[in-house]
Amino acid sequence: TQLLEQSPQFLSIQEGENLTVYCNSSSVFSSLQWYRQEPGEGPVLLVTVVTGGEVKKLKRLTFQFGDARKDSSLHITAAQPGDTGLYLCAGDRGGFKTIFGAGTRLFVKA
Amino acid sequence: DTGVSQDPRHKITKRGQNVTFRCDPISEHNRLYWYRQTLGQGPEFLTYFQNEAQLEKSRLLSDRFSAERPKGSFSTLEIQRTEQGDSAMYLCASSPGGFTGELFFGEGSRLTVL
């Protein structure tokens, strides 16, 4: 059983479209991270959210942490081919161990 | 560049052979983690060190796997008597003290067991 469920698993869209991917859990997390991973590379940290209800923006990416700190979303505005990759959410429950979801694989067509 | 480095990037071996991976973390980071990632999955936690002490090991880490961080700097992950099911990307990450959940990953070591 995956502690962090990500949806959708796969998303293929046209350049310029908007999209939202989700990360859900029944557990409360002390913090939650989003990473982006390209094929053959390690994940790269995009953002950390800590406070329930927190919203962070990184250029065209908007991250939100749920009020109860059990879920998160990532919204991309006007997607570009360079956004293509595997988006992973990850969380820690205060025990110095970070767990990961299975990821959403995004493909943006030019 | 002072990021996390892993070596080798790729390793192809025959079933039954032993393999060893090395990880050099960011120098000021005292926590070091090993994860395993298979195709279509997110990274799965294997083990982590705080300085030289190995503080937690996953059930995924069978007795064929051993990890060390002898001087609290670099770490090695050894797999003995490799099996085809060990084929995966082995990722190393480090994090600073005052843990925030943020991990800084290396580029990974991809293992293929024939």
Backbone of each chain as ProteinMPNN parsed JSONL, in Angstrom:
{"seq_chain_A": "TQLLEQSPQFLSIQEGENLTVYCNSSSVFSSLQWYRQEPGEGPVLLVTVVTGGEVKKLKRLTFQFGDARKDSSLHITAAQPGDTGLYLCAGDRGGFKTIFGAGTRLFVKA", "coords_chain_A": {"N_chain_A": [[0.846, -1.193, 0.0], [0.605, 2.144, -0.976], [1.763, 4.88, 0.756], [1.66, 7.506, 0.046], [-0.364, 8.653, -2.388], [-0.338, 9.327, -5.769], [-1.845, 11.211, -8.374], [-2.808, 12.196, -11.712], [-1.391, 9.044, -12.891], [-0.121, 9.238, -15.274], [0.247, 11.804, -17.688], [-0.471, 13.461, -20.62], [-0.116, 16.291, -22.489], [-0.811, 19.24, -24.486], [1.491, 21.817, -25.397], [1.195, 24.864, -23.633], [-1.161, 24.329, -22.309], [-2.905, 24.085, -19.136], [-2.381, 22.319, -16.042], [-3.07, 20.082, -13.3], [-1.686, 18.182, -10.72], [-1.963, 15.64, -8.224], [-1.423, 14.758, -4.793], [-2.022, 12.526, -2.35], [-2.876, 11.416, 0.955], [-3.628, 9.41, 3.835], [-2.361, 9.998, 6.076], [-0.784, 12.336, 8.329], [1.636, 14.772, 7.598], [4.772, 16.162, 8.544], [6.188, 17.785, 6.852], [6.114, 18.388, 3.332], [7.404, 17.55, 0.181], [8.037, 18.428, -3.237], [9.422, 16.959, -6.078], [11.249, 16.906, -9.161], [12.029, 14.669, -11.726], [14.193, 13.594, -14.229], [14.689, 11.247, -16.944], [17.065, 8.754, -16.111], [18.35, 10.296, -14.245], [18.837, 11.706, -10.912], [16.219, 12.652, -8.543], [15.223, 16.105, -8.38], [14.916, 18.643, -6.074], [12.058, 20.677, -5.852], [10.303, 22.204, -4.197], [9.409, 22.825, -0.756], [6.751, 22.372, 1.469], [5.273, 23.326, 4.506], [3.422, 24.354, 6.341], [-0.031, 23.903, 7.076], [-2.344, 24.571, 4.483], [-0.633, 26.191, 3.158], [0.659, 28.01, 0.358], [2.835, 27.959, -2.327], [4.753, 29.544, -4.861], [6.533, 28.953, -7.852], [7.75, 30.337, -10.372], [5.952, 29.307, -13.073], [4.781, 27.315, -11.654], [2.607, 26.243, -9.107], [2.264, 25.373, -5.811], [0.423, 23.674, -3.346], [-0.332, 23.005, 0.037], [-2.405, 20.863, 1.827], [-4.986, 21.815, 4.196], [-5.095, 20.106, 6.398], [-2.66, 18.958, 6.298], [-2.331, 16.56, 4.892], [-2.39, 16.229, 2.224], [-1.502, 17.392, -1.093], [-1.11, 19.633, -3.869], [0.003, 20.252, -7.212], [0.149, 22.733, -9.505], [0.501, 23.57, -12.865], [0.945, 26.223, -14.976], [0.341, 27.094, -18.325], [1.916, 25.012, -19.7], [5.135, 23.853, -20.78], [7.336, 22.208, -23.153], [9.737, 21.73, -21.8], [8.882, 21.183, -19.252], [8.377, 18.555, -19.12], [8.616, 15.441, -17.477], [9.119, 13.355, -14.527], [7.106, 13.836, -11.821], [7.417, 13.904, -8.456], [5.946, 13.469, -5.296], [6.792, 13.812, -1.876], [7.091, 12.98, 1.565], [7.69, 13.686, 5.053], [7.324, 12.311, 8.273], [8.316, 13.296, 10.542], [10.336, 11.651, 11.414], [12.907, 11.656, 10.363], [12.92, 10.238, 8.024], [12.165, 10.192, 4.71], [9.407, 9.552, 2.643], [8.227, 8.46, -0.558], [5.843, 9.13, -3.187], [4.535, 7.32, -6.06], [4.722, 8.865, -8.283], [3.918, 11.23, -10.936], [3.904, 11.016, -14.317], [4.685, 13.35, -16.651], [4.11, 14.525, -19.888], [4.765, 16.924, -22.216], [3.682, 18.106, -25.176], [5.044, 19.692, -28.018]], "CA_chain_A": [[0.0, 0.0, 0.0], [1.387, 3.36, -1.094], [1.357, 5.836, 1.765], [1.373, 8.716, -0.709], [-0.962, 8.303, -3.673], [-0.283, 10.426, -6.717], [-2.712, 11.072, -9.533], [-2.84, 10.908, -12.411], [-0.083, 8.395, -13.014], [0.469, 9.685, -16.537], [-0.48, 12.93, -18.264], [0.11, 13.942, -21.87], [-0.857, 17.492, -22.85], [-0.204, 20.126, -25.473], [2.14, 23.034, -24.92], [0.281, 25.97, -23.384], [-2.277, 23.915, -21.445], [-2.709, 24.072, -17.682], [-2.613, 21.002, -15.468], [-2.9, 19.927, -11.859], [-1.447, 16.822, -10.245], [-2.36, 15.539, -6.827], [-0.7, 13.868, -3.892], [-2.966, 12.319, -1.254], [-2.521, 10.438, 1.975], [-4.467, 9.401, 5.031], [-1.456, 10.338, 7.173], [-0.352, 13.721, 8.463], [3.07, 14.932, 7.374], [5.422, 17.362, 9.091], [6.473, 18.603, 5.676], [5.93, 17.671, 2.082], [8.244, 18.079, -0.876], [7.839, 18.042, -4.637], [10.653, 16.789, -6.832], [11.116, 16.597, -10.587], [13.082, 13.732, -12.109], [14.314, 13.291, -15.653], [15.18, 9.872, -17.137], [18.482, 8.504, -15.869], [18.896, 11.261, -13.29], [18.2, 11.693, -9.6], [15.196, 13.686, -8.348], [15.682, 17.444, -8.022], [13.939, 19.283, -5.201], [11.403, 21.889, -6.353], [9.726, 23.025, -3.137], [8.965, 22.212, 0.495], [5.651, 23.051, 2.157], [5.33, 22.924, 5.913], [2.24, 24.811, 7.084], [-1.304, 23.571, 6.452], [-2.913, 25.652, 3.701], [0.434, 26.984, 2.54], [0.764, 28.056, -1.094], [4.123, 28.491, -2.798], [4.841, 29.66, -6.312], [7.857, 28.877, -8.451], [7.481, 30.701, -11.766], [4.622, 28.863, -13.535], [4.341, 26.205, -10.812], [1.985, 26.617, -7.842], [2.177, 24.224, -4.903], [-0.439, 23.915, -2.194], [-0.38, 21.983, 1.074], [-3.744, 20.819, 2.371], [-5.145, 22.378, 5.537], [-4.821, 19.074, 7.394], [-1.295, 18.465, 6.023], [-2.376, 15.182, 4.419], [-2.408, 16.178, 0.771], [-0.878, 18.533, -1.761], [-1.319, 19.701, -5.315], [0.948, 21.014, -8.027], [-0.519, 23.273, -10.688], [1.416, 24.172, -13.833], [0.267, 27.113, -15.915], [0.976, 27.223, -19.656], [2.995, 24.022, -19.71], [6.105, 23.895, -21.862], [8.018, 20.908, -23.307], [10.759, 21.602, -20.759], [8.274, 20.707, -18.007], [8.275, 17.099, -19.21], [9.394, 14.72, -16.481], [8.392, 12.635, -13.482], [6.907, 14.69, -10.658], [7.3, 13.072, -7.255], [5.738, 14.103, -4.009], [7.456, 13.084, -0.807], [6.769, 13.566, 2.85], [8.304, 13.118, 6.25], [6.417, 12.36, 9.417], [9.075, 13.716, 11.712], [11.281, 10.629, 11.852], [14.108, 11.741, 9.546], [12.819, 9.375, 6.866], [11.255, 10.724, 3.699], [8.819, 8.534, 1.768], [7.856, 9.001, -1.852], [4.792, 8.559, -4.006], [5.003, 6.654, -7.285], [4.999, 9.884, -9.276], [3.096, 11.522, -12.116], [4.773, 11.231, -15.477], [4.119, 14.395, -17.491], [4.689, 14.715, -21.217], [4.216, 18.122, -22.839], [3.975, 18.065, -26.605], [5.23, 21.006, -28.654]], "C_chain_A": [[0.885, 1.248, 0.0], [0.877, 4.355, -0.07], [0.987, 7.175, 1.138], [0.883, 8.307, -2.095], [-0.916, 9.515, -4.592], [-1.208, 10.149, -7.896], [-2.652, 12.334, -10.388], [-1.445, 10.284, -12.466], [0.655, 8.916, -14.239], [-0.4, 10.79, -17.113], [0.259, 13.41, -19.505], [-0.723, 15.123, -22.347], [-0.108, 18.279, -23.918], [0.449, 21.32, -24.78], [1.1, 24.139, -24.742], [-0.892, 25.621, -22.484], [-1.885, 24.023, -19.982], [-2.981, 22.665, -17.169], [-2.432, 21.057, -13.959], [-2.663, 18.463, -11.551], [-1.594, 16.811, -8.728], [-1.534, 14.508, -6.079], [-1.549, 13.732, -2.64], [-2.505, 11.236, -0.293], [-3.561, 10.479, 3.089], [-3.646, 9.786, 6.26], [-1.112, 11.821, 7.157], [1.163, 13.782, 8.306], [3.576, 16.227, 8.002], [5.766, 18.328, 7.969], [6.265, 17.736, 4.447], [6.764, 18.355, 1.019], [7.727, 17.635, -2.245], [9.208, 18.029, -5.306], [10.298, 16.576, -8.3], [12.312, 15.726, -10.976], [13.042, 13.501, -13.613], [14.92, 11.905, -15.805], [16.679, 9.75, -16.9], [19.141, 9.449, -14.894], [18.232, 11.097, -11.943], [17.14, 12.776, -9.497], [15.825, 15.011, -7.929], [14.575, 18.131, -7.237], [13.392, 20.561, -5.834], [10.966, 22.788, -5.194], [9.462, 22.175, -1.902], [7.818, 23.037, 1.039], [5.54, 22.459, 3.559], [4.019, 23.229, 6.648], [0.967, 24.425, 6.339], [-1.899, 24.775, 5.741], [-1.9, 26.496, 2.948], [0.396, 26.878, 1.019], [2.12, 28.652, -1.45], [4.126, 28.513, -4.317], [6.296, 29.657, -6.749], [7.642, 29.076, -9.941], [6.079, 30.23, -12.153], [4.069, 27.709, -12.694], [3.784, 26.744, -9.5], [1.77, 25.362, -7.021], [1.28, 24.599, -3.733], [-0.4, 22.728, -1.254], [-1.772, 22.012, 1.674], [-3.806, 21.328, 3.8], [-4.768, 21.376, 6.623], [-3.434, 18.455, 7.225], [-1.287, 16.984, 5.651], [-2.283, 15.096, 2.899], [-1.81, 17.451, 0.193], [-1.225, 18.489, -3.236], [-0.237, 20.556, -5.948], [0.212, 21.447, -9.284], [0.536, 23.919, -11.583], [0.583, 24.975, -14.823], [1.056, 27.169, -17.217], [2.18, 26.306, -19.779], [3.862, 24.148, -20.967], [6.786, 22.531, -21.982], [9.094, 20.672, -22.26], [10.217, 21.163, -19.416], [8.133, 19.19, -17.994], [9.174, 16.434, -18.171], [8.495, 13.973, -15.528], [8.316, 13.544, -12.261], [6.583, 13.804, -9.456], [6.931, 13.927, -6.061], [6.361, 13.208, -2.942], [7.137, 13.767, 0.506], [7.546, 12.933, 3.98], [7.325, 13.285, 7.4], [7.173, 12.621, 10.703], [10.092, 12.72, 12.187], [12.551, 10.576, 11.041], [14.087, 10.774, 8.363], [11.77, 9.95, 5.924], [10.734, 9.592, 2.84], [8.263, 9.206, 0.527], [6.589, 8.354, -2.395], [5.399, 7.95, -5.264], [5.225, 7.637, -8.427], [3.923, 10.051, -10.328], [4.051, 11.807, -13.264], [4.08, 12.183, -16.427], [4.872, 14.478, -18.802], [4.0, 15.901, -21.865], [4.669, 18.16, -24.289], [4.056, 19.471, -27.18], [4.2, 21.235, -29.754]], "O_chain_A": [[1.777, 1.403, 0.834], [-0.319, 4.645, -0.031], [0.112, 7.886, 1.633], [1.616, 7.697, -2.872], [-1.394, 10.593, -4.241], [-1.338, 9.014, -8.355], [-2.466, 13.429, -9.857], [-0.45, 10.926, -12.126], [1.881, 9.023, -14.248], [-1.627, 10.729, -17.041], [1.449, 13.724, -19.458], [-1.921, 14.972, -22.586], [1.059, 18.02, -24.209], [0.01, 21.765, -23.72], [0.232, 24.328, -25.595], [-1.551, 26.514, -21.951], [-0.705, 24.049, -19.633], [-3.726, 21.907, -17.789], [-1.754, 21.929, -13.416], [-3.367, 17.596, -12.069], [-1.384, 17.817, -8.05], [-1.026, 13.541, -6.646], [-1.777, 14.717, -1.938], [-1.838, 10.275, -0.677], [-4.279, 11.466, 3.253], [-4.186, 9.887, 7.361], [-1.145, 12.474, 6.114], [1.882, 12.93, 8.829], [2.892, 17.251, 7.988], [5.646, 19.544, 8.124], [6.244, 16.508, 4.526], [6.828, 19.582, 0.957], [7.07, 16.603, -2.377], [10.025, 18.933, -5.136], [9.2, 16.13, -8.635], [13.451, 16.008, -10.605], [11.984, 13.244, -14.188], [15.597, 11.428, -14.895], [17.466, 10.541, -17.42], [20.36, 9.418, -14.726], [17.198, 10.44, -11.824], [17.153, 13.726, -10.28], [16.828, 15.038, -7.216], [13.431, 18.191, -7.686], [14.151, 21.417, -6.29], [11.226, 23.991, -5.207], [9.311, 20.956, -1.994], [7.894, 24.265, 1.07], [5.693, 21.254, 3.761], [3.571, 22.44, 7.48], [0.88, 24.594, 5.123], [-1.96, 25.868, 6.304], [-2.262, 27.4, 2.195], [0.138, 25.811, 0.462], [2.505, 29.706, -0.945], [3.579, 27.625, -4.971], [7.163, 30.262, -6.118], [7.386, 28.125, -10.681], [5.102, 30.725, -11.593], [2.997, 27.185, -12.997], [4.401, 27.592, -8.856], [1.161, 24.4, -7.489], [1.368, 25.704, -3.197], [-0.432, 21.578, -1.693], [-2.276, 23.087, 2.0], [-2.816, 21.283, 4.531], [-4.191, 21.748, 7.645], [-3.083, 17.521, 7.945], [-0.38, 16.242, 6.026], [-2.115, 14.008, 2.348], [-1.635, 18.45, 0.891], [-1.587, 17.445, -3.777], [0.348, 21.442, -5.323], [-0.288, 20.612, -10.038], [1.357, 24.711, -11.122], [-0.36, 24.463, -15.425], [2.282, 27.277, -17.211], [3.313, 26.76, -19.941], [3.388, 24.495, -22.049], [6.813, 21.773, -21.013], [9.338, 19.529, -21.873], [10.988, 20.808, -18.524], [7.803, 18.607, -16.961], [10.335, 16.808, -18.004], [7.274, 13.952, -15.685], [9.342, 13.97, -11.732], [5.603, 13.059, -9.456], [7.525, 14.981, -5.834], [6.439, 11.99, -3.104], [6.938, 14.981, 0.557], [8.002, 11.794, 3.883], [6.596, 14.274, 7.482], [6.751, 12.233, 11.792], [10.672, 12.901, 13.258], [13.223, 9.544, 11.027], [15.129, 10.517, 7.761], [10.622, 10.165, 6.314], [11.507, 8.764, 2.359], [7.877, 10.374, 0.557], [6.293, 7.194, -2.109], [6.602, 8.048, -5.505], [5.846, 7.29, -9.431], [3.126, 9.148, -10.581], [4.886, 12.709, -13.197], [3.011, 11.873, -16.954], [6.103, 14.498, -18.833], [2.783, 15.889, -22.045], [5.86, 18.234, -24.591], [3.235, 20.331, -26.863], [4.205, 22.285, -30.396]]}, "seq_chain_B": "DTGVSQDPRHKITKRGQNVTFRCDPISEHNRLYWYRQTLGQGPEFLTYFQNEAQLEKSRLLSDRFSAERPKGSFSTLEIQRTEQGDSAMYLCASSPGGFTGELFFGEGSRLTVL", "coords_chain_B": {"N_chain_B": [[31.493, 22.111, -8.611], [29.577, 21.094, -5.868], [27.791, 19.089, -5.294], [25.93, 16.026, -4.583], [27.659, 13.094, -5.337], [27.807, 10.086, -7.225], [29.095, 6.816, -7.799], [29.722, 3.754, -9.545], [28.071, 5.253, -12.453], [26.699, 3.524, -14.029], [26.248, 0.016, -13.931], [26.78, -3.192, -15.037], [26.23, -6.508, -14.363], [26.78, -10.011, -13.748], [24.453, -12.426, -12.569], [24.849, -13.397, -9.211], [27.285, -12.224, -8.758], [29.186, -9.817, -6.811], [28.553, -6.391, -6.067], [29.523, -2.974, -5.646], [28.598, 0.248, -4.644], [29.397, 3.722, -4.546], [28.978, 6.703, -2.637], [29.342, 10.144, -2.417], [28.519, 12.6, -0.296], [27.063, 15.951, -0.023], [29.346, 18.145, 1.416], [28.919, 19.429, 3.937], [26.724, 18.159, 4.945], [25.208, 16.061, 7.336], [23.554, 13.892, 7.274], [22.883, 10.946, 5.45], [21.418, 9.133, 2.843], [20.162, 6.115, 1.369], [18.345, 5.079, -1.407], [16.199, 3.027, -3.414], [15.121, 2.686, -6.741], [12.777, 1.472, -8.955], [11.562, 0.82, -12.294], [8.956, 2.962, -13.152], [8.208, 3.489, -10.587], [8.308, 5.336, -7.463], [11.149, 6.493, -5.522], [12.32, 4.105, -3.128], [12.829, 3.827, 0.302], [15.885, 2.731, 1.697], [18.024, 2.84, 3.66], [19.495, 4.9, 6.273], [22.028, 7.193, 7.416], [23.289, 8.966, 10.184], [25.85, 11.004, 10.489], [28.387, 8.719, 11.157], [26.811, 6.708, 12.037], [24.496, 4.153, 11.433], [21.18, 4.516, 11.357], [18.649, 3.613, 10.671], [17.134, 0.897, 8.965], [15.536, -0.418, 6.118], [13.077, -3.028, 5.635], [13.426, -3.893, 3.123], [16.091, -4.123, 2.786], [17.84, -6.715, 2.503], [19.82, -9.459, 3.927], [21.809, -9.638, 2.098], [22.549, -7.17, 1.431], [24.626, -4.471, 2.354], [25.496, -1.514, 4.027], [27.747, 1.153, 4.573], [29.29, 3.839, 6.357], [31.995, 4.845, 7.015], [33.619, 7.001, 8.108], [31.877, 8.968, 8.499], [31.691, 10.428, 6.222], [31.924, 9.767, 3.024], [29.87, 7.11, 1.637], [29.29, 3.58, 1.221], [27.485, 1.136, -0.615], [26.948, -2.173, -0.66], [26.116, -4.999, -2.556], [25.72, -8.346, -2.248], [26.048, -11.457, -3.99], [24.344, -10.989, -6.281], [21.003, -10.723, -7.593], [18.559, -11.043, -10.233], [16.376, -9.507, -9.596], [17.477, -7.428, -8.228], [18.08, -5.486, -9.979], [17.956, -2.119, -10.646], [17.69, 1.456, -10.059], [19.981, 2.899, -7.939], [19.852, 5.241, -5.555], [21.478, 7.912, -3.95], [21.253, 10.235, -1.304], [21.633, 13.337, 0.458], [21.267, 15.276, 3.467], [21.089, 18.274, 5.408], [21.841, 19.047, 8.896], [19.202, 19.725, 11.279], [16.78, 18.747, 10.204], [14.568, 19.039, 7.487], [13.111, 17.494, 5.881], [13.966, 17.75, 3.331], [15.761, 16.47, 0.634], [18.83, 15.997, -1.072], [19.738, 14.778, -4.009], [22.009, 12.482, -5.613], [23.066, 11.569, -8.958], [22.5, 8.953, -9.288], [23.03, 5.368, -9.415], [22.863, 3.037, -11.819], [21.931, -0.273, -11.827], [22.221, -3.269, -13.559], [21.395, -6.557, -13.612], [22.307, -9.474, -15.087]], "CA_chain_B": [[30.18, 21.683, -8.156], [29.732, 20.345, -4.624], [26.596, 18.283, -5.088], [26.109, 14.612, -4.262], [28.173, 12.349, -6.481], [27.706, 8.639, -7.105], [29.961, 6.093, -8.721], [29.644, 4.182, -10.941], [26.737, 5.641, -12.908], [26.069, 2.327, -14.588], [26.959, -1.224, -13.64], [26.156, -4.405, -15.54], [26.908, -7.629, -13.734], [26.097, -11.29, -13.885], [23.834, -12.93, -11.352], [25.76, -14.058, -8.3], [28.453, -11.392, -8.49], [29.03, -8.748, -5.833], [28.75, -5.044, -6.595], [29.618, -1.927, -4.623], [28.36, 1.613, -5.09], [29.932, 4.726, -3.637], [28.286, 7.986, -2.62], [29.976, 11.258, -1.715], [27.452, 13.574, -0.065], [27.455, 17.35, 0.127], [30.318, 18.031, 2.507], [28.447, 19.871, 5.251], [25.53, 17.409, 5.318], [25.563, 14.948, 8.198], [22.688, 12.733, 7.036], [23.059, 10.339, 4.137], [20.343, 8.177, 2.606], [20.142, 5.278, 0.177], [17.024, 4.706, -1.91], [16.179, 2.214, -4.624], [13.991, 3.053, -7.61], [12.55, 0.618, -10.116], [10.844, 1.5, -13.376], [7.557, 3.283, -12.9], [7.964, 3.669, -9.149], [9.084, 6.344, -6.774], [12.25, 5.933, -4.725], [11.98, 3.379, -1.9], [13.852, 4.004, 1.329], [16.667, 1.551, 2.097], [18.704, 3.035, 4.924], [20.099, 6.212, 6.39], [23.092, 7.417, 8.376], [23.583, 10.279, 10.743], [27.306, 10.871, 10.617], [28.794, 7.358, 10.807], [25.869, 5.756, 12.623], [23.367, 3.712, 10.611], [20.101, 4.645, 12.312], [17.439, 2.884, 10.287], [17.229, 0.067, 7.763], [14.257, -0.923, 5.645], [12.959, -4.473, 5.44], [13.896, -4.17, 1.762], [17.535, -4.332, 2.843], [18.069, -8.094, 2.956], [21.168, -9.681, 4.453], [22.797, -9.533, 1.011], [22.87, -5.755, 1.293], [25.262, -3.835, 3.503], [25.882, -0.128, 3.784], [28.671, 1.686, 5.568], [29.732, 5.223, 6.243], [33.012, 4.647, 8.052], [34.141, 8.195, 8.766], [30.849, 10.001, 8.456], [31.752, 11.229, 4.991], [31.345, 8.992, 1.93], [29.207, 5.857, 2.009], [29.249, 2.521, 0.223], [26.386, 0.17, -0.571], [27.39, -3.399, -1.306], [25.14, -6.069, -2.759], [26.395, -9.624, -2.469], [25.299, -12.526, -4.688], [23.258, -10.254, -6.918], [19.896, -11.419, -8.251], [17.969, -10.203, -11.282], [15.463, -8.578, -8.936], [18.218, -6.288, -7.685], [18.225, -4.483, -11.038], [17.256, -0.902, -10.239], [18.531, 2.639, -9.871], [20.285, 3.11, -6.532], [19.995, 6.684, -5.372], [22.011, 8.41, -2.686], [20.862, 11.609, -1.031], [22.105, 13.844, 1.742], [20.519, 16.4, 4.005], [21.824, 18.928, 6.487], [21.255, 18.975, 10.216], [17.963, 20.488, 11.317], [16.088, 18.069, 9.096], [13.321, 19.632, 7.006], [12.547, 16.575, 4.903], [14.531, 18.009, 2.009], [16.863, 15.614, 0.258], [19.587, 16.41, -2.248], [20.092, 13.499, -4.599], [22.972, 12.294, -6.668], [22.498, 11.182, -10.251], [22.115, 7.556, -9.215], [23.832, 4.278, -10.004], [21.914, 2.075, -12.39], [22.426, -1.653, -11.803], [21.561, -4.282, -14.376], [21.879, -7.905, -13.302], [21.939, -10.361, -16.199]], "C_chain_B": [[30.328, 20.81, -6.921], [28.476, 19.563, -4.308], [26.963, 16.863, -4.711], [26.616, 13.884, -5.51], [28.13, 10.856, -6.201], [28.561, 7.971, -8.169], [29.841, 4.582, -8.49], [28.237, 4.629, -11.305], [25.977, 4.43, -13.439], [26.927, 1.111, -14.239], [26.146, -2.377, -14.197], [26.942, -5.571, -14.964], [26.118, -8.907, -13.969], [25.543, -11.702, -12.527], [24.857, -13.677, -10.501], [27.016, -13.266, -7.967], [28.13, -10.356, -7.413], [29.27, -7.405, -6.511], [28.798, -4.065, -5.432], [29.424, -0.573, -5.273], [28.902, 2.573, -4.039], [29.123, 6.003, -3.759], [29.112, 8.987, -1.829], [28.934, 12.346, -1.527], [27.986, 14.998, -0.13], [28.22, 17.465, 1.442], [29.774, 18.437, 3.869], [27.192, 19.135, 5.729], [25.895, 16.216, 6.191], [24.644, 13.74, 8.035], [22.849, 12.252, 5.6], [22.059, 9.199, 3.996], [20.632, 7.355, 1.352], [18.691, 4.928, -0.137], [17.219, 3.804, -3.127], [14.935, 2.58, -5.434], [13.933, 2.099, -8.789], [11.626, 1.349, -11.087], [9.386, 1.731, -13.005], [7.209, 3.505, -11.448], [8.74, 4.862, -8.607], [10.213, 5.7, -6.0], [11.726, 5.263, -3.451], [13.149, 3.482, -0.923], [14.549, 2.681, 1.631], [17.275, 1.728, 3.475], [19.178, 4.473, 5.025], [21.098, 6.268, 7.546], [23.021, 8.84, 8.902], [25.04, 10.214, 11.168], [27.674, 9.424, 10.292], [27.812, 6.299, 11.303], [24.715, 5.446, 11.659], [22.161, 3.611, 11.527], [18.837, 3.894, 11.94], [17.699, 2.104, 9.009], [15.851, -0.443, 7.394], [14.278, -2.451, 5.601], [13.4, -4.881, 4.043], [15.369, -4.544, 1.746], [17.802, -5.72, 3.414], [19.507, -8.248, 3.433], [22.222, -9.697, 3.356], [23.26, -8.092, 0.815], [23.576, -5.264, 2.55], [25.707, -2.437, 3.119], [26.771, 0.328, 4.925], [28.937, 3.157, 5.305], [30.82, 5.412, 7.292], [33.497, 5.908, 8.765], [33.133, 9.329, 8.742], [30.926, 10.877, 7.233], [31.106, 10.44, 3.85], [30.698, 7.718, 2.475], [29.338, 4.849, 0.872], [28.038, 1.642, 0.475], [26.846, -1.05, -1.342], [26.229, -4.373, -1.417], [25.911, -7.341, -3.071], [25.463, -10.593, -3.194], [24.073, -11.92, -5.388], [22.253, -11.18, -7.601], [19.282, -10.47, -9.282], [17.018, -9.17, -10.679], [16.155, -7.387, -8.301], [18.404, -5.195, -8.731], [17.351, -3.28, -10.723], [18.228, 0.267, -10.319], [18.728, 2.797, -8.362], [20.667, 4.57, -6.349], [20.542, 6.993, -3.993], [21.563, 9.857, -2.535], [21.465, 12.044, 0.291], [21.231, 15.002, 2.184], [21.289, 16.989, 5.177], [21.202, 18.636, 7.841], [20.03, 19.882, 10.265], [17.056, 20.013, 10.207], [14.755, 18.732, 8.76], [12.608, 18.711, 6.05], [13.166, 16.729, 3.533], [15.748, 17.133, 1.776], [17.509, 16.133, -1.014], [20.206, 15.146, -2.825], [21.285, 13.596, -5.536], [22.272, 11.847, -7.938], [22.132, 9.707, -10.305], [23.113, 6.609, -9.847], [22.845, 3.235, -10.503], [22.565, 0.701, -12.449], [21.57, -2.531, -12.694], [22.205, -5.621, -14.069], [21.373, -8.856, -14.378], [21.719, -11.795, -15.728]], "O_chain_B": [[31.127, 19.874, -6.925], [28.139, 19.398, -3.136], [28.135, 16.53, -4.54], [26.067, 14.044, -6.6], [28.384, 10.416, -5.08], [28.73, 8.481, -9.277], [29.855, 4.153, -7.336], [27.301, 4.404, -10.537], [24.757, 4.34, -13.305], [28.157, 1.171, -14.25], [24.968, -2.529, -13.875], [28.168, -5.617, -15.064], [24.944, -8.877, -14.339], [26.098, -11.365, -11.481], [25.633, -14.486, -11.01], [27.728, -13.587, -7.015], [26.966, -10.059, -7.142], [30.092, -7.298, -7.421], [28.201, -4.292, -4.38], [30.008, -0.279, -6.316], [28.881, 2.301, -2.839], [28.641, 6.347, -4.838], [29.532, 8.708, -0.706], [28.506, 12.959, -2.505], [29.188, 15.225, -0.271], [27.784, 16.937, 2.464], [30.145, 17.829, 4.873], [26.657, 19.446, 6.793], [26.784, 15.44, 5.841], [24.917, 12.677, 8.592], [22.939, 13.048, 4.666], [21.877, 8.4, 4.914], [21.258, 7.833, 0.406], [17.92, 4.537, 0.74], [18.265, 3.822, -3.776], [13.847, 2.757, -4.886], [14.907, 1.936, -9.524], [10.999, 2.352, -10.746], [8.678, 0.81, -12.598], [6.04, 3.69, -11.109], [9.701, 5.329, -9.218], [10.233, 4.48, -5.837], [10.823, 5.772, -2.788], [14.303, 3.253, -1.285], [13.902, 1.647, 1.8], [17.083, 0.893, 4.359], [19.261, 5.186, 4.025], [21.02, 5.502, 8.506], [22.733, 9.785, 8.166], [25.411, 9.474, 12.079], [27.297, 8.938, 9.225], [27.979, 5.115, 11.01], [24.053, 6.347, 11.145], [22.106, 2.728, 12.383], [18.033, 3.57, 12.814], [18.383, 2.572, 8.099], [15.084, -0.855, 8.263], [15.336, -3.077, 5.538], [13.708, -6.046, 3.792], [15.844, -5.197, 0.817], [17.968, -5.895, 4.621], [20.308, -7.316, 3.361], [23.414, -9.764, 3.654], [24.242, -7.832, 0.12], [23.18, -5.594, 3.668], [26.228, -2.21, 2.027], [26.581, -0.053, 6.08], [28.821, 3.643, 4.179], [30.604, 6.051, 8.322], [33.764, 5.847, 9.965], [33.479, 10.494, 8.937], [30.312, 11.943, 7.186], [29.883, 10.439, 3.716], [30.944, 7.308, 3.609], [29.48, 5.223, -0.292], [27.622, 1.432, 1.614], [27.104, -0.971, -2.543], [25.456, -4.544, -0.475], [26.664, -7.401, -4.043], [24.244, -10.545, -3.026], [22.931, -12.293, -5.117], [22.593, -12.25, -8.106], [19.463, -9.255, -9.21], [16.882, -8.07, -11.214], [15.495, -6.437, -7.88], [18.84, -4.092, -8.401], [16.14, -3.414, -10.553], [19.414, 0.1, -10.604], [17.76, 2.826, -7.603], [21.652, 5.06, -6.9], [20.12, 6.408, -2.996], [21.501, 10.607, -3.509], [21.772, 11.212, 1.145], [20.545, 15.627, 1.376], [22.045, 16.291, 5.853], [20.131, 18.031, 7.91], [19.844, 20.72, 9.382], [16.618, 20.8, 9.368], [13.922, 18.957, 9.638], [11.599, 19.097, 5.46], [12.912, 15.909, 2.65], [16.649, 17.062, 2.612], [16.837, 16.64, -1.912], [21.078, 14.526, -2.216], [21.538, 14.627, -6.159], [21.045, 11.758, -7.99], [21.515, 9.259, -11.271], [23.923, 6.991, -10.692], [22.098, 2.634, -9.731], [23.626, 0.534, -13.05], [20.344, -2.534, -12.591], [23.41, -5.798, -14.244], [20.167, -9.024, -14.559], [21.403, -12.669, -16.535]]}, "name": "protein", "num_of_chains": 2, "seq": "TQLLEQSPQFLSIQEGENLTVYCNSSSVFSSLQWYRQEPGEGPVLLVTVVTGGEVKKLKRLTFQFGDARKDSSLHITAAQPGDTGLYLCAGDRGGFKTIFGAGTRLFVKADTGVSQDPRHKITKRGQNVTFRCDPISEHNRLYWYRQTLGQGPEFLTYFQNEAQLEKSRLLSDRFSAERPKGSFSTLEIQRTEQGDSAMYLCASSPGGFTGELFFGEGSRLTVL"}
